[in-house]
Amino acid sequence: MALRGLIAFVLGIVLFGSSVALAQSTTKRPQPPSQICIGSKCATTPEPSAAGALKFHPGVYPYFNYSGGTGMSRFGKDQTLIATLKPGDNVEGIAIALLWTGIDKGTTGPSYDWSVIDAYLNAVKAVGKRLWVRVQEAELASNASVASGRRIVPAWLISKYGIENVQANYAPVPRGVAAKRYSPVVTQAYIDMFQAMAARYDSDPSFEGVTIFEETAYQIDNSGTSVTVNTPGADYSEKAMFDNLYALMAGLRDSAKGFKTSNVQVATNYLFRASDSAANWTDVYNHILKYRMMAGGPDSWIPSWTFPYLPLAEPQPQRGSNTVALLNPLFKRGLYADEVMRGWVKGSTDWRGKILFGPDVEATDFGGYITRSMNPLPTLADIWEIRGKVDRAHYFFFDISWEYSGNYGGTAQHWSTGQYPWVKTMGKTNTTNPYQ
């Protein structure tokens, strides 16, 4: 702890010098030393971004992606893994997923707890890596609904506006709950939290970026004629979803309060409540380009599940089943998000190379309910054939598979015997920066 404290103090001096240099347009921003050593212990310092530029450290960012969010109860085990990372291993950093309620713990107003982010940030700094943070404002869980009292937004929002006015139910009920992304009140509270995060971390060269929610998918129950605890989504509006998504993006890139150097990812897969269309996705990508953000998110497929021809040409009769053993080679999942990004939809633009891209491989993609009947099970190498070679990903996120048993694969999918050894040999991700 004393070593980390001294390193943090030295880094603070370096960063203070950098901020002074930025204020002088004719002075070159100083660079921190490549290593800081105290006795025989050394810590590598990541190179900061050039003045006025976004951080750009493409590569692999394994996820500590726990159900219910990352927390300090997990940190000891995670820190042990982080400490084994080595220079030149293609792991540029670590990603963590936090629930909104794990950050904003206020009861009468916003009250932010940064202890989890601080702990993981210090851990990655000790091995010369970087940190990526995803915030989640939705939770899929059985028997969870607004009426049952399941909470996913901060307590002060519920106290001030009523739970039915700030949360909605996933369909079918009771499948989970989600913050009302289409509510300006909820969106503004979400923006305020991220802007507070930006004020604390944006200038830190080891803080690489944020993901603003787990996915764009939003299958909300909008039944009922009025908002009650049993029908909280009765006020759902597709227009409000888009309006508030773009307000969120603008808020995170606000010139005074937003992220100026850290990356911001929009986790793209399906649009909310069947809003998928080439026109809607083109609008989303235009906003991603406007705000110099990153596309990407969950649902990453192997080559036989990707359509190298007209989009959505095959039916998906087996999609989403987790109760029946599937003949997975016939299981196709074409995503408008991917196909519009690739320019495969007639009249669309190929966005590859124009925006940052960072897909996320979930545990279900290599041995979970989606792929459990495949033989052999997919590996990261299989998915990289599409995400790396076809989609030209800059950043590559994947859930760390701690142990193999049953649904989550074997030695080829496990961190120590499959994931990490492959990452060391995979080569580089796309290192061409579209924003510079």
C-alpha positions as CSV (number, residue, x, y, z in Angstrom):
1,M,0.0,0.0,0.0
2,A,2.9,2.4,0.8
3,L,4.4,1.7,-2.6
4,R,1.2,2.4,-4.4
5,G,0.7,5.6,-2.4
6,L,4.1,6.9,-3.4
7,I,3.6,6.0,-7.0
8,A,0.3,7.8,-7.0
9,F,2.0,10.8,-5.5
10,V,4.7,10.8,-8.1
11,L,2.2,10.4,-10.9
12,G,0.2,13.3,-9.4
13,I,3.2,15.5,-9.8
14,V,3.6,14.4,-13.4
15,L,0.0,15.0,-14.2
16,F,0.0,18.4,-12.6
17,G,2.9,19.4,-14.8
18,S,1.0,18.1,-17.8
19,S,-2.0,20.3,-17.0
20,V,0.2,23.4,-16.8
21,A,1.7,22.6,-20.1
22,L,-1.7,22.2,-21.8
23,A,-2.6,25.7,-20.7
24,Q,0.3,27.0,-22.8
25,S,-0.4,26.5,-26.4
26,T,3.3,26.8,-27.4
27,T,4.6,24.4,-24.8
28,K,4.9,20.7,-25.5
29,R,3.1,18.5,-23.0
30,P,5.7,16.6,-20.9
31,Q,5.7,12.9,-20.9
32,P,5.9,10.8,-17.7
33,P,8.8,8.4,-17.3
34,S,8.2,5.0,-18.8
35,Q,8.8,3.4,-15.4
36,I,8.8,4.6,-11.8
37,C,10.9,2.4,-9.5
38,I,11.2,2.3,-5.7
39,G,13.9,-0.1,-4.7
40,S,13.5,-3.2,-6.8
41,K,9.8,-2.7,-7.5
42,C,8.9,-0.9,-10.7
43,A,5.6,0.3,-12.2
44,T,5.2,1.0,-15.9
45,T,3.3,4.3,-16.6
46,P,1.0,4.3,-19.7
47,E,1.8,7.0,-22.3
48,P,-0.8,9.8,-22.0
49,S,-2.8,11.1,-25.0
50,A,-1.5,13.9,-27.1
51,A,-3.0,17.3,-26.1
52,G,-6.5,17.6,-27.4
53,A,-6.6,14.0,-28.6
54,L,-8.6,11.0,-27.5
55,K,-6.8,8.2,-25.7
56,F,-6.0,5.4,-28.2
57,H,-4.6,2.2,-26.8
58,P,-6.2,-0.5,-28.9
59,G,-5.9,-4.1,-27.9
60,V,-7.5,-6.7,-25.6
61,Y,-9.5,-5.7,-22.5
62,P,-10.7,-8.7,-20.6
63,Y,-13.9,-8.1,-18.6
64,F,-14.6,-8.8,-14.9
65,N,-18.3,-9.0,-15.8
66,Y,-20.2,-10.4,-12.8
67,S,-23.9,-10.8,-12.4
68,G,-24.9,-8.0,-10.1
69,G,-21.9,-5.9,-11.0
70,T,-18.3,-5.8,-9.9
71,G,-17.7,-4.9,-6.3
72,M,-15.0,-5.0,-3.6
73,S,-16.1,-8.5,-2.5
74,R,-14.6,-9.6,-5.9
75,F,-11.6,-7.4,-5.9
76,G,-9.1,-9.7,-4.0
77,K,-9.5,-12.5,-6.5
78,D,-9.5,-10.1,-9.5
79,Q,-6.4,-8.3,-8.2
80,T,-4.6,-11.6,-8.1
81,L,-5.3,-12.2,-11.8
82,I,-4.4,-8.6,-12.7
83,A,-1.0,-9.0,-11.0
84,T,-0.1,-11.9,-13.3
85,L,-0.4,-9.8,-16.5
86,K,2.9,-9.1,-18.3
87,P,4.3,-6.5,-20.6
88,G,3.8,-7.3,-24.3
89,D,1.0,-9.8,-23.7
90,N,-1.5,-8.0,-25.9
91,V,-3.6,-7.2,-22.8
92,E,-3.8,-3.4,-22.9
93,G,-6.1,-3.1,-20.0
94,I,-8.9,-4.6,-17.9
95,A,-12.6,-3.8,-18.1
96,I,-15.1,-3.9,-15.2
97,A,-18.9,-3.7,-15.2
98,L,-20.6,-1.7,-12.4
99,L,-24.3,-1.2,-11.6
100,W,-25.5,2.4,-11.5
101,T,-26.6,1.7,-7.9
102,G,-23.0,0.6,-7.1
103,I,-21.8,4.1,-7.9
104,D,-24.6,6.4,-6.9
105,K,-25.6,5.4,-3.4
106,G,-27.5,8.6,-2.5
107,T,-30.9,8.4,-0.7
108,T,-31.9,12.1,-0.8
109,G,-29.7,13.2,-3.8
110,P,-26.7,11.9,-5.8
111,S,-23.8,10.5,-3.6
112,Y,-21.1,8.9,-5.6
113,D,-18.8,6.1,-4.3
114,W,-15.7,5.7,-6.4
115,S,-14.0,3.1,-4.2
116,V,-14.4,0.2,-6.6
117,I,-13.1,2.2,-9.6
118,D,-10.2,3.5,-7.5
119,A,-9.2,0.0,-6.4
120,Y,-9.2,-1.5,-9.9
121,L,-7.5,1.6,-11.4
122,N,-4.6,1.3,-8.9
123,A,-4.3,-2.4,-9.5
124,V,-3.9,-2.0,-13.3
125,K,-1.5,0.9,-12.9
126,A,0.7,-1.4,-10.8
127,V,1.3,-3.6,-13.9
128,G,1.3,-0.8,-16.5
129,K,-2.2,-1.5,-17.8
130,R,-5.4,0.6,-18.3
131,L,-8.9,0.5,-17.0
132,W,-12.3,0.5,-18.9
133,V,-15.5,1.0,-17.0
134,R,-19.0,0.0,-18.1
135,V,-22.1,1.2,-16.2
136,Q,-25.3,-0.9,-16.3
137,E,-28.8,0.5,-15.6
138,A,-30.7,-2.7,-16.3
139,E,-30.8,-6.1,-14.7
140,L,-32.2,-9.4,-16.1
141,A,-33.2,-11.6,-13.2
142,S,-36.0,-14.1,-12.7
143,N,-39.0,-12.8,-10.6
144,A,-37.7,-9.3,-10.8
145,S,-40.1,-6.4,-11.5
146,V,-40.9,-2.9,-10.5
147,A,-43.9,-4.2,-8.5
148,S,-41.7,-6.7,-6.6
149,G,-39.4,-3.8,-5.5
150,R,-36.3,-4.7,-7.5
151,R,-34.2,-1.5,-7.8
152,I,-31.7,-0.6,-10.5
153,V,-31.7,3.2,-10.3
154,P,-30.4,5.2,-7.3
155,A,-32.6,5.3,-4.2
156,W,-33.0,9.1,-4.3
157,L,-34.6,8.9,-7.8
158,I,-37.1,6.5,-6.5
159,S,-37.8,8.5,-3.4
160,K,-38.2,11.7,-5.4
161,Y,-40.3,10.5,-8.4
162,G,-41.7,7.1,-7.5
163,I,-40.3,3.8,-8.6
164,E,-42.9,3.4,-11.4
165,N,-41.7,6.7,-12.9
166,V,-38.0,5.9,-13.1
167,Q,-38.0,2.1,-13.8
168,A,-39.7,-0.2,-16.3
169,N,-40.1,-3.9,-16.6
170,Y,-38.4,-6.1,-19.1
171,A,-40.7,-8.2,-21.2
172,P,-42.0,-10.8,-20.4
173,V,-42.7,-9.8,-16.8
174,P,-41.1,-10.7,-14.4
175,R,-37.8,-11.0,-16.3
176,G,-36.0,-8.0,-14.9
177,V,-36.0,-4.2,-14.6
178,A,-34.4,-1.3,-16.4
179,A,-34.0,2.4,-15.9
180,K,-36.4,4.5,-18.0
181,R,-33.9,5.6,-20.7
182,Y,-36.7,7.5,-22.4
183,S,-37.2,9.7,-19.3
184,P,-35.4,13.1,-19.3
185,V,-35.2,13.0,-15.5
186,V,-33.5,9.6,-15.5
187,T,-31.2,10.5,-18.4
188,Q,-30.1,13.7,-16.7
189,A,-29.2,11.9,-13.5
190,Y,-27.3,9.4,-15.6
191,I,-25.4,12.2,-17.3
192,D,-24.6,13.9,-14.0
193,M,-23.1,10.6,-12.7
194,F,-20.9,10.2,-15.8
195,Q,-19.8,13.9,-15.7
196,A,-18.8,13.4,-12.1
197,M,-16.8,10.4,-13.3
198,A,-15.2,12.5,-16.0
199,A,-14.2,15.2,-13.5
200,R,-12.4,12.6,-11.4
201,Y,-10.8,10.3,-14.0
202,D,-10.7,11.9,-17.5
203,S,-7.2,13.4,-17.0
204,D,-5.8,10.0,-15.8
205,P,-3.8,8.4,-18.6
206,S,-4.6,4.9,-17.2
207,F,-8.4,5.5,-17.4
208,E,-9.1,4.5,-21.0
209,G,-12.8,4.8,-21.4
210,V,-16.4,4.1,-20.4
211,T,-19.3,2.1,-21.9
212,I,-22.6,3.9,-21.2
213,F,-24.8,0.8,-20.8
214,E,-24.5,-2.9,-21.3
215,E,-26.4,-3.0,-24.6
216,T,-28.7,-1.0,-26.8
217,A,-31.3,-3.8,-26.6
218,Y,-34.3,-2.7,-24.6
219,Q,-37.3,-5.1,-24.6
220,I,-39.6,-3.2,-22.3
221,D,-43.1,-4.2,-21.4
222,N,-45.3,-1.2,-22.5
223,S,-48.7,-2.7,-21.6
224,G,-51.3,-0.7,-19.8
225,T,-53.0,2.6,-20.3
226,S,-51.4,4.5,-17.5
227,V,-48.2,4.3,-15.4
228,T,-48.6,2.1,-12.3
229,V,-46.2,-0.2,-10.4
230,N,-47.7,-3.0,-12.4
231,T,-47.6,-1.2,-15.8
232,P,-44.6,1.2,-15.4
233,G,-43.8,1.1,-19.1
234,A,-47.1,2.4,-20.3
235,D,-45.5,5.7,-21.1
236,Y,-42.9,4.1,-23.4
237,S,-41.9,6.2,-26.5
238,E,-39.5,5.3,-29.3
239,K,-38.9,8.9,-30.1
240,A,-38.1,9.6,-26.5
241,M,-35.6,6.7,-26.5
242,F,-33.7,8.2,-29.4
243,D,-34.0,11.8,-28.1
244,N,-32.6,10.7,-24.7
245,L,-29.9,8.5,-26.2
246,Y,-28.6,11.4,-28.2
247,A,-28.9,13.7,-25.2
248,L,-26.8,11.2,-23.2
249,M,-24.2,11.1,-25.9
250,A,-24.0,14.9,-26.0
251,G,-23.8,15.1,-22.2
252,L,-20.8,12.8,-22.1
253,R,-19.0,14.8,-24.6
254,D,-20.0,18.2,-23.1
255,S,-17.1,20.6,-23.7
256,A,-17.1,21.7,-20.1
257,K,-18.2,18.7,-18.0
258,G,-17.9,15.6,-20.3
259,F,-15.1,13.3,-21.2
260,K,-12.5,15.2,-23.3
261,T,-9.8,12.5,-23.7
262,S,-11.4,9.3,-22.5
263,N,-13.3,7.0,-25.0
264,V,-17.0,6.6,-24.8
265,Q,-18.6,3.4,-26.1
266,V,-22.2,2.9,-27.2
267,A,-22.8,-0.9,-26.8
268,T,-24.6,-1.7,-30.0
269,N,-26.5,-4.9,-30.7
270,Y,-30.3,-4.6,-31.1
271,L,-32.3,-1.4,-31.0
272,F,-35.1,-1.0,-28.4
273,R,-38.4,-2.7,-29.0
274,A,-38.0,-3.7,-32.6
275,S,-36.6,-0.3,-33.7
276,D,-33.9,-2.0,-35.8
277,S,-33.7,-0.6,-39.3
278,A,-31.0,0.6,-41.7
279,A,-32.1,4.2,-41.3
280,N,-32.1,4.1,-37.5
281,W,-28.7,2.4,-37.3
282,T,-27.3,4.9,-39.7
283,D,-28.5,7.7,-37.5
284,V,-26.9,6.1,-34.5
285,Y,-23.6,5.7,-36.3
286,N,-23.7,9.3,-37.5
287,H,-24.0,10.4,-33.9
288,I,-21.2,8.1,-32.8
289,L,-19.0,9.8,-35.5
290,K,-20.2,13.2,-34.5
291,Y,-19.2,12.7,-30.9
292,R,-16.0,10.6,-31.7
293,M,-17.3,7.6,-29.8
294,M,-17.0,3.9,-30.2
295,A,-19.5,1.3,-31.5
296,G,-19.5,-2.2,-30.2
297,G,-21.2,-4.4,-27.6
298,P,-22.4,-7.9,-26.9
299,D,-23.4,-10.6,-29.3
300,S,-20.4,-11.7,-31.3
301,W,-20.7,-14.5,-33.7
302,I,-18.5,-17.2,-35.4
303,P,-18.2,-17.2,-39.2
304,S,-21.1,-19.6,-39.9
305,W,-23.4,-17.3,-38.0
306,T,-22.5,-14.2,-40.0
307,F,-24.3,-13.3,-43.2
308,P,-21.9,-12.4,-46.1
309,Y,-24.8,-11.5,-48.3
310,L,-28.2,-9.7,-48.1
311,P,-29.0,-8.9,-44.4
312,L,-31.4,-11.0,-42.4
313,A,-32.0,-13.3,-45.4
314,E,-32.6,-16.4,-43.2
315,P,-35.2,-16.9,-40.5
316,Q,-34.1,-17.3,-36.9
317,P,-36.5,-19.9,-35.5
318,Q,-34.2,-21.1,-32.8
319,R,-33.1,-17.7,-31.4
320,G,-33.1,-17.2,-27.7
321,S,-34.1,-20.6,-26.5
322,N,-32.3,-21.7,-23.4
323,T,-34.4,-24.8,-22.7
324,V,-33.9,-26.9,-25.8
325,A,-30.7,-28.4,-27.1
326,L,-30.2,-26.7,-30.4
327,L,-28.5,-27.7,-33.6
328,N,-26.3,-24.7,-33.4
329,P,-24.7,-24.8,-36.9
330,L,-28.2,-23.9,-38.2
331,F,-28.7,-21.1,-35.7
332,K,-28.2,-17.8,-37.5
333,R,-28.1,-14.4,-35.9
334,G,-27.9,-11.5,-38.3
335,L,-27.7,-8.1,-36.5
336,Y,-28.7,-4.9,-38.3
337,A,-26.1,-3.1,-36.2
338,D,-23.3,-5.2,-37.7
339,E,-24.6,-5.3,-41.2
340,V,-25.2,-1.6,-41.4
341,M,-21.7,-1.0,-39.9
342,R,-20.2,-3.2,-42.6
343,G,-22.2,-1.6,-45.4
344,W,-23.9,-4.9,-46.3
345,V,-27.3,-3.3,-46.3
346,K,-28.2,-1.9,-49.7
347,G,-27.5,1.9,-49.8
348,S,-25.7,1.9,-46.4
349,T,-22.2,3.1,-45.7
350,D,-19.3,0.9,-44.6
351,W,-18.4,2.5,-41.3
352,R,-15.4,0.3,-40.7
353,G,-12.4,2.6,-40.5
354,K,-14.5,5.6,-39.9
355,I,-15.4,5.1,-36.3
356,L,-13.8,3.2,-33.4
357,F,-15.1,-0.3,-32.9
358,G,-14.9,-2.6,-29.9
359,P,-17.0,-5.7,-29.7
360,D,-17.7,-7.6,-26.5
361,V,-17.6,-11.4,-26.3
362,E,-19.9,-12.6,-23.5
363,A,-19.5,-15.9,-21.7
364,T,-22.6,-17.2,-23.5
365,D,-20.7,-16.9,-26.8
366,F,-18.3,-19.6,-25.8
367,G,-20.2,-22.2,-24.0
368,G,-23.3,-20.6,-22.5
369,Y,-26.9,-21.3,-23.4
370,I,-26.4,-20.0,-26.9
371,T,-23.5,-22.2,-27.9
372,R,-23.8,-25.1,-25.5
373,S,-24.8,-27.6,-28.1
374,M,-21.9,-26.8,-30.5
375,N,-19.2,-29.3,-31.0
376,P,-16.6,-28.0,-30.7
377,L,-17.5,-25.0,-28.6
378,P,-16.4,-21.6,-30.0
379,T,-13.2,-20.0,-28.8
380,L,-12.0,-16.5,-28.8
381,A,-9.9,-17.3,-31.9
382,D,-13.1,-18.4,-33.7
383,I,-14.9,-15.2,-32.9
384,W,-11.8,-13.1,-33.8
385,E,-12.2,-14.4,-37.4
386,I,-15.2,-12.1,-37.7
387,R,-14.5,-9.4,-35.2
388,G,-10.9,-9.0,-36.1
389,K,-10.6,-9.9,-39.7
390,V,-14.0,-8.8,-41.0
391,D,-15.0,-6.1,-38.6
392,R,-11.4,-4.7,-38.0
393,A,-12.0,-4.1,-34.3
394,H,-9.7,-1.7,-32.5
395,Y,-10.6,-2.8,-29.0
396,F,-11.6,-6.4,-28.2
397,F,-13.5,-7.1,-24.9
398,F,-14.4,-10.5,-23.6
399,D,-15.7,-12.0,-20.3
400,I,-13.0,-13.7,-18.3
401,S,-13.9,-17.4,-17.9
402,W,-12.6,-18.2,-14.4
403,E,-13.4,-21.9,-14.5
404,Y,-14.7,-24.4,-16.9
405,S,-17.7,-26.6,-16.1
406,G,-20.9,-27.5,-17.8
407,N,-22.2,-24.6,-19.9
408,Y,-19.1,-22.5,-19.9
409,G,-16.7,-24.6,-21.9
410,G,-13.4,-26.4,-21.1
411,T,-9.7,-25.8,-21.3
412,A,-10.0,-24.0,-24.7
413,Q,-12.4,-21.4,-23.1
414,H,-10.8,-21.0,-19.7
415,W,-8.7,-18.0,-18.8
416,S,-5.5,-19.7,-17.8
417,T,-5.5,-22.5,-20.4
418,G,-7.3,-20.9,-23.3
419,Q,-8.0,-17.2,-23.3
420,Y,-4.8,-15.8,-22.0
421,P,-2.5,-18.1,-24.0
422,W,-4.4,-17.2,-27.2
423,V,-4.3,-13.5,-26.5
424,K,-0.5,-13.6,-26.2
425,T,-0.3,-15.0,-29.7
426,M,-3.2,-13.3,-31.5
427,G,-1.3,-10.4,-32.9
428,K,-2.4,-6.8,-32.9
429,T,-5.9,-5.4,-33.2
430,N,-6.7,-2.6,-35.7
431,T,-4.2,0.2,-34.8
432,T,-5.4,2.8,-37.3
433,N,-7.1,5.6,-35.4
434,P,-10.1,7.0,-37.3
435,Y,-10.2,10.1,-35.2
436,Q,-6.6,11.3,-35.8
